[in-house]
């Protein structure tokens, strides 16, 4: 990776610490976030004049972990195939010239960070605004679930949803645990964030309906600004409550009966849960567009304004995700996977 040494005499030089092989993208030293396998920096697309997210994965750290390498390359391939207003967009991908020890990929940049961060910064948000965010998440899920093969995100929560706060545009990201499933729509790997995992996920056989459950828990977090099951101090306690159908204590904070009923629909038994398409037609969303368009807000007014971040519904087994660094040859033309831990 070529490193840039700005000319001290050039006061207009960009303070990049490195640029991509084509010279189009530059990376700043500003760290936007870190995860189990990835570091995300602020970057700049000199051709379009927009900020981007520069994702870096040190592949050398997973040289003996083929499963993790498989997930990393699967996320990049998935991002490459997705184009939707409410899913993160992948712009470019490459490996460094030093034997491919670092995987770099450029994605859209959300100027307001994750929805969890944004909601905690802005405590007084109308129900109308929350509904608009909620519907955009559903639009992204609908696109994933209606694809062939269907794509299950498997780790949907407010930390994996990103927002451009200046226009209220929401996008699903962090597809590292997403899985494509064939006609059966059945997956088997136990993956995700415990507080947002559907009961059937623990049983290792599930469909895209697990995303609807996670979506319901995300709505609960948006409304209360509280992560579900925060009353539990370990994963075992969360597991017992989830598998026995005990709702999070945060549900008691939801006073609006309409909101509570909507969340409960999402948390029902798998066969009783509505699809993303059905939820989009729920009366819960009636009337929120009387003063504006029904879909995502228009893009920013200037090219210099940034856009946001992305995501994917049929699961697969862990074995099917194995890949090697050679996969990068088919990726030429992103955010974080994990097992981890908003009150109006």
N, C-alpha and C positions, 0 to 999 in steps of 0.2 A: 504494500500500500504506500503510494507516494506521500511523504509528509511535506507540508508546506512551511517554508521559512519566509515570512513576509519581508519584503524589502523595506527596511527602516525609512528609506527616503520616500516611500509611497504612502502618504497619509490616508489614501483612499483604499488601501488593500484590505480585503476581508481577512479577519483573524482566524482563518481555518487552521485546524491542527492536522487535517488530512483531506484529500479529495479522492473521488472515485477514479478508476482508470480512464474514463472518458473526459474527466475534468469538468463534468456538468454539476455534480453534487459535491458540496463541501461540508465538512463536519466541524462544528464548534465544540468547545470543551464543556459545554453546559449539559449536565446529566439530567435527563427528564425522568428516568426511573430505572430500577433494576429488578430482576427477578431471579428465579432459580437457575435459569440458563442464559439470560440475556441482559444486556445493558442497552438503554435507549438514550441517544443523544439528540440535541437540537441540530438540525442540518438545514441546508439552503440549496434550493434548485436554482442555479444561476440562469438557466434557459427560460424558465417560467416566472422567475422572480418571486417564488413562494417558499415559505418555511416547510420543512419536511421532518419526519422522524427517521433518524439513522439508527437502525437496529444492528447490534453486533453480538455474535455468538462465538465464543472461543471453542472451536470444535476439538481442539487438543484435550480439553478437559473431559471429553466424553469418548475418548479413543477406545475405551474398553466397554462402553455402554451403547451397544447398537440400538437398543430400544429407544433411548433418548435421542440419538441421532436420527432415528426414523421419525420421531415426533417432530423434530425441528424441521426436517426437509418436507414432511407432510404439511406442516403449517404454511411453508412458503409456497408449495405447489397449490394448496387450497386457496391462498390469497391471490395467487396468479390467475386462478380461474373465476374469481368473483368480481362482479361489477354491479353495485347497487348503492343508492344514495345513503342507505343506513348501515352499510358495511365498510370496513376499512379497505382502502385501495392500495395495492402493491404497485410501486413504480419501477423498481429495478432490483436486481440481485446479482451478487458476484462473490467470489472468494479471493482472498489475498494471494499475491504471487509467491508467497514464501512456502509453497507446498500446501496451500489451502487450509492453513491453521485457523483462519477466522472467516466466518460467514457474515457477510454484510447484506442487509436489504433495506430499501428505502420505502417507507409507507407515508400515508397522509399524516399530518400533524394536527391534533386537536388543541386549539389555543386555550382551552379551559380545563384540560386534564380529564380525569375520570369523573363519572357522574357522582360517585361517592364523595370525592373531594369537593366538587362543585356544590353539591347539596349541603354539605357541612359548612361551606363558606357562606351560603345564602339560606338562612334558616326560615325566612318568611317567603314562602312560595305558594301561589294560589293553587287550588285543586285543578283549575283549568290548565295551568302550565304543566303540572304533574301528568295530567292526561295526555298532553301533547308529547311529552317525552316518552310516556308509556306506549303510545301508539306507534311511534317511530321504531321502538325496540321490536314491537310485534311485526312491523313491516320487514325488518331485517330477518327476523326468525321465519316469517312466511316464505321469504325468498330461499332461505336455506332448506327448509323442510319440504318445499315443493320442487326442489331440484331432483334430477335423476343422475346419479343416485342421490338419495336424500342425505342431508348433512345434519348431524346432531352436534351442537356446540359442546355440551357436557360440562361447561364451567361458567355458565352465565351468572353474573352478579354485577353489582354496581361498580366494582373496581375494574371490570372488563368492558364497561360501556363508557364511551367517551363523548365529550360534548364541545361544540363550538358555541360558547355562551353568548357571543355577540349576535348570533342569529338563531339560537335555540335548536341547532341541528345536532341530533344524537346518532352515534354510530356504534355498532358492536365490534369489538376487537378481541384480541388474545385468543387465537384459534388453535393454540398448541395442543389442546385436548380434544379437538373436534374429530369426528369420525364420519366417514361416508359408509352408508349401509345399502345393501341391495334391496330386492323386492320384499324381503321379510321384514325390513325395518328393525331388525333386532340386533342389539349389541351386547357385549359380555364383559368388558373391562370395568373394574371399579375405579373410577377416576372422578375428580372434581373437588369442590370446596365443601366440607361437611355440612355447614349451616344451610347450604342451598341445594343439597343433593336429595333427590326424590327417594322414597323408601325402596322402590324397586331397583334403584341403582346399586344398593347394597346386596341385592340378590343376584347380581351379575347377569340379568336378562331384562332388557328394557328397550323402548323405542324413543322416538323424538319427543314423546310426551314428557320425558324428564326435563326437557327445556322449558315446557310450560310451567311445571312445578317451580323450577328455578326462577322463571320470570315472575311468578306470583310472590315468591320470597323477595325478589328485587323490588317489586312494587311496595311490599311491606316496608322494606328498608327506606325507600324514597319517601314514604308517607311519615314514618316515625323517626327517621335518622338514627335508627338502631339496627345493628346487625342481628338477624334472627338468632335465637338461642344464646344470646350474649349472657344469659343467666347461668349457662353451663360453663364449667371451667376446664372441661376436657372433651375429647372427641367421643369417648365411650358414652358419656351422658347424653351428648347430642344424638348419637346413634340410637340409644334406647328410646328417647322421646320421638324421634322421627319414625322409627319402625313400629312404634305402638300408636302412632297417630296423635300424639300430644302436640298441640300447636305452640309456637313460641310465645313467651310472655308478652312480647311486643304487640301481639294481636289485641290485647286488652286496651292498648292506647289508640286503636283505630275506632273513633267515635262515629264516623259517618257510615250509616248502614249500607249505602250504595257501594262505597269503597270496600268495606268488609266483605260484602257478598261477592264482589268481583274477585277479590283475592282468594276467597274460599273456593270459587269455581276452579281456579288454577291449581289449588292444592288437593283437589279431590282424588279419588282412586283413578289409576291410569285410564281405564276405559271410559270414565265419566268426564275426564278433562277435555275441554274443547280444544280444537286445533287453533293455530295462530290465525288462520283465515276466519274461523268462526268468532274468535274474540274480537277481531277487527270490526265485526258487525254487531257487537254487543251494544245495547242501549247506553252503557257506561260512557261511550264516546259521542253520543248524540249532542249536537249543539256547540261543540267546541270550535267549529270552524265558521261560525257566523260572521267573524270579522277577518277571516283570512282563508288561505288555501287549505285543502284537506291533506296535503302531503307535506313532505319536509320543506322547511323555509327555503327561500331563494338563496343562491350563493352570495357571498360577500360582494360589495359593490366594486372592489378594485382587485387587480391581479395580485397585489401585495398582501391582501387579506388571506389568512390561511383557512384551509378546510379541515375536516376532522378525520377520525380514525375508522376497523372491520370485522367478519365472522362466519360459520358453516353448520343433513339430518338422518342418515342411517348409520348406526355404529358398526364397528368391526372389532375383531380381536386384536390383542397386542401383537401377536405374531405377524399379522398382516401389515403392521406399520413399520417393520424393520427396513432400514435403508442404509446406504453408505454415502460417504462424501462424494462418490462418483455421480450421485443423483443430481448434483448441481449442474451438470452438463445439459440437463433437460430443462433447467429453470430459467435460462437467460431470457430475458425479454428484450404486522407482525407483532406481536407483543408476547406474552409470557404464559407458560403452563405451570400448573402447580397442584399440590394437595395442600391447602392452607386453611388458615383460619380466616333512612337518613332521618320530627314533630313539626309539624307545620306551625 
